């Protein structure tokens, strides 16, 4: 089983809604990012509601500090797979927590192995 780098409740903004909803996220050292409705759902061995691999060979990850708004500290995570961008917006309650999440997400993008090159 892969080690957990970071986990906790983070507010996530949906594409079609302006408000943030709290979700429970788990980031593994393998680059898997799992989303649950709550920590109770995770501990009850429910399947995650969302799963993303941030360390796949064809995936690029960009983490951006989006400042502060209404007392929430904002992070933007862009996952690019084969030229398609998916943008996730997160909000946490403190600057220290934002820094921890950003470092954890950036460590995954730096840990990726280079793409294999085939010699003919």
Secondary structure as the mmCIF struct_conf table of DSSP 4:
data_model
#
loop_
_struct_conf.conf_type_id
_struct_conf.id
_struct_conf.beg_label_comp_id
_struct_conf.beg_label_asym_id
_struct_conf.beg_label_seq_id
_struct_conf.end_label_comp_id
_struct_conf.end_label_asym_id
_struct_conf.end_label_seq_id
HELX_LH_PP_P HELX_LH_PP_P1 UNK A 2 UNK A 3
STRN STRN1 UNK A 4 UNK A 13
TURN_TY1_P TURN_TY1_P1 UNK A 15 UNK A 16
BEND BEND1 UNK A 18 UNK A 19
STRN STRN2 UNK A 20 UNK A 28
TURN_TY1_P TURN_TY1_P2 UNK A 29 UNK A 30
BEND BEND2 UNK A 31 UNK A 31
STRN STRN3 UNK A 32 UNK A 36
BEND BEND3 UNK A 37 UNK A 37
HELX_RH_AL_P HELX_RH_AL_P1 UNK A 39 UNK A 43
TURN_TY1_P TURN_TY1_P3 UNK A 44 UNK A 45
HELX_LH_PP_P HELX_LH_PP_P2 UNK A 46 UNK A 48
BEND BEND4 UNK A 49 UNK A 49
STRN STRN4 UNK A 50 UNK A 53
TURN_TY1_P TURN_TY1_P4 UNK A 54 UNK A 55
TURN_TY1_P TURN_TY1_P5 UNK A 57 UNK A 58
STRN STRN5 UNK A 59 UNK A 69
TURN_TY1_P TURN_TY1_P6 UNK A 70 UNK A 71
STRN STRN6 UNK A 72 UNK A 81
TURN_TY1_P TURN_TY1_P7 UNK A 82 UNK A 83
STRN STRN7 UNK A 84 UNK A 92
BEND BEND5 UNK A 93 UNK A 93
HELX_RH_AL_P HELX_RH_AL_P2 UNK A 95 UNK A 111
HELX_LH_PP_P HELX_LH_PP_P3 UNK A 112 UNK A 116
#
